Amino acid sequence: MNLLEPLDAAMITAELVSDPLHVAALLILAPPATAGPGYVDELFEQALTDTAQMDPRFRRHPRLGLDTAGLWVWQPDESIDVREHLERRTLPPGAGPDALWQLVSELHSAPLVRTRPMWMAYLIDGLGDGRFALYLKVHHTVIDGVAGMKKIRHSLSADPDHLLSPPFYASERRRSAARATSRKTIPNPLRLARTALHDIASGVDLAGQVISGEISTVASIFGVGQTEPPFGAPYTRFNGRIDRERAFVGCSLPKARVRAIQEAARVTGNDVLTAVIGAVLREWLVAHAELPDRSLVALCPITVRGREGSERPAEDSHGNLFGLELCPLGTHLSDPAERLAYIHRAMSRAKRQVARSGANVTMFLRAPSIGATVLLPTLPFAPRLRRGYNLSISNVPGPRSEMYWNGAHLEEIYPVSTAISGQALNVTTCSYADRVLFGYVSGRQVMPDIETVPTLTERALEDLENAIAKQGRRS
C-alpha cells in the first residue's frame, strides 16, 4: 500500500472543505525561425500521440475507503487517456499580456478532478509574433514547486536544434518497475498494523524534536526577536474568504539588478526579492487605505530537498520536501534599506530553525499558525483577529541558461501557485537565465486591480536600489 505522506494527506483532506490546492507554471515560448503556420498544431498532435513512459507520480490518484483503513493511499491507474489531460486554447486576435493573464486566471480557478491523475496541460496560442504558451497544472500532493521545476527542466533543452523534447510528465527512468506498481492490490491488514506501529515509533521521536524546537522558538521570540509569534500578523483582506475566481498576473525583473543589491547590502537574493514584495504590498495597501501598523507576515516554504533528499534521484516518491517558517515583511517600515535589513535578520533565523529541526518538526511548530489562519475564514462569522500570517511567499529556482522546447525558445516562465481562504495572496518567484519572474495569485474580489502589481514591483526595485546606493554613500 502506497500511503500519502502526512503533509500530502493533510492537503488532500483540507481540500475537501476548502479551496483547490494545485500549483502551476506558465511557459511563454517563441517558435523557431523555420516554423511554418502549422507549427503549434503539430506540437499539439505530437503531445496527444507521445508514447513516452509516464512518471509514476502522474499515473495515480488519491483514494480513501474502508479497504484502506481510513487512510489516504495512492491508487495507480493502469491506463490513462492523455486527451483527458491535454487541451488547446486560442486567444482572440490582437490579444496581449492582459488577455493571457485573464485566461490563466480562469484555468487556475478550476479544481482538478480527484478520480483520475491530478494534472492538466494547456497549449495556448494566439500571442503576438506567433508566440504561444504552455500552462501546466499539477496538484500540490503530486509534486512541490522545486520538484515540479525539475520536471519542466527535464523537458527543455539548451540546444535550439533539439526537436524531440519529452513531455513534462515523462518518466526520467526507463524501467519496467512502474508497470509492476500499477497493478491493483488488496491492502494487507498486517502491513497496515506494521505501518501504524512504525508511525507511532516515529511520532515519539518527532515529539522530542518538536519540544526542543518549540523551546528554541520561544527563546528566540523573547531573545533576538526575529521569529514571529504564532499569531503576530495583523488582520488584512488577505485573511478573509476567497471565492472561486482567481486572479493572476506576472512580471519580470533583471537578475543583475537584484544581484547588485544583494552584494551591496550583503544579503541573499531571496532577501532582496522578499523586500521587493514587502514594498509592493505596502504601497498597494496604502493606495487602498488599509496599511496596518504592524508588519505583514509571510509564510515561507524553505526547501530541504537538497539536504534531506540529496542522495535521491530527481524523480522520487516524495511530493513535498520543505519546512515552513514565518517571516515579517517590514511593511511598517517606510525606508526600503531598513526593510531589507529587517527581512534579512528574520530569514536568517528561519533558515537556521528549519536546518536544525527538519521539515516535519517545523511543520508541527507552525501548525497552530497555519490552522488558525486558514480555518477561521470557513466559520460563518469569522472574527477579524490577528492571524499567523497574511500570505505565502516562495522561490523556485529555474534553468540557469536560455532553454528551448522542441526548437521553441523559452522566453519566460511564471510560477502560478495556490491562493486559499485565509491566505488569499500567494507570491512565487522563479529565476531563469538573466531574469527573475514573479507570479502573483489572489482572489478576483480580493485584488480586483491585480493588474497594477507589475508596475508596483518595478517601482519597488528602483526604490530599493536608490536606498541602498544612498546608504553606501553615507558609509
PyMOL commands that set and color helices and strands:
alter all, ss='L'
color gray80, all
select helices_A, chain A and resi 6-14+39-49+56-58+66-68+82-84+97-109+128-130+145-154+177-181+189-222+237-239+255-265+269-287+305-308+336-357+359-378+450-474
alter helices_A, ss='H'
color red, helices_A
select strands_A, chain A and resi 22-30+60-63+73-76+86-90+119-125+132-139+246-254+297-303+322-328+391-397+404-405+408-416+425-432+435-443
alter strands_A, ss='S'
color yellow, strands_A
deselect
rebuild
show_as cartoon
